[in-house]
Amino acid sequence: MADRVSLVAEPRNVVGKKVNRLRRDGWIPAVIYGQGEPITIQLENGPLRRVLRAAGTSDLLVVEIGDDHRTVLVRDIQQHVTRGDLIHIDFLEVNMQNSVTTTADLVTINTSKPEEDGTGVPILELRSVDIEALPDDLVSEIEVDLGLLQGLHDQITVAQLSLPKGVTILNDPATLVARIQLPRVAEEEEEEEEEEVYIPAADAVEVIGKGKDEDEDF
């Protein structure tokens, strides 16, 4: 079992609109739920951001609250819509003996034959999948072998993905994952994407779930 990243937290008694003062002082309110009564905590903004940049929703973390240690998954990261400031974090405490569900990103490996020949371009139609596994078996990425695409009409579905031991994909097995597209069509789609205006958030932390008003908290 790999070493887990730890986060040092403090118990939090401040709730409601008063949490704005916490944020101004460099603390981010959070809650741990899933095993018994929810626990309200606060974490230092800097160390928390560094961990969130490195950890995904399938990476187990250990939250240290004094002598109390809780093994958790990040379940919800809420940020200010325009500034990107962290507003609130939800952590799910896990039972190491029970399966949990989360998402895993799809990453491509190898090269398709049409791409090698210059006759087609592989297109990834699905970017992530829902998975179920015991906490120690969770993975953040699942590989898509583009080498399976040997002809222009070949496709890869969820059923064809190679899974790590102990991991189950919850998506429909028939869901399309990757296919081959003619080069000219792929170029046109790429040009359309470049024309779209994209304004990134103030920070690269992924937002998982719906944001909330800064004055709302628990």
ABEGO torsion letter per residue (X at the ends): XBBBBBBBBBBBABBEAAAAAAAAAGBBBBBBBGBEBBBBBBBBAAAAAAAAAABBAABBBBBBBEABBBBBBBABBBBBAAAGBBABBBBBBBBAABBBBBBBBBBBBEBBAAAAAGABBBBBABABBBBBBBAAABBABBBBBAAABABAABBBBAAABBBBBGBBBABBAABBABBBBBAAAAAAAAAAAAABBBBBBABABBBBEBBBBAABBX
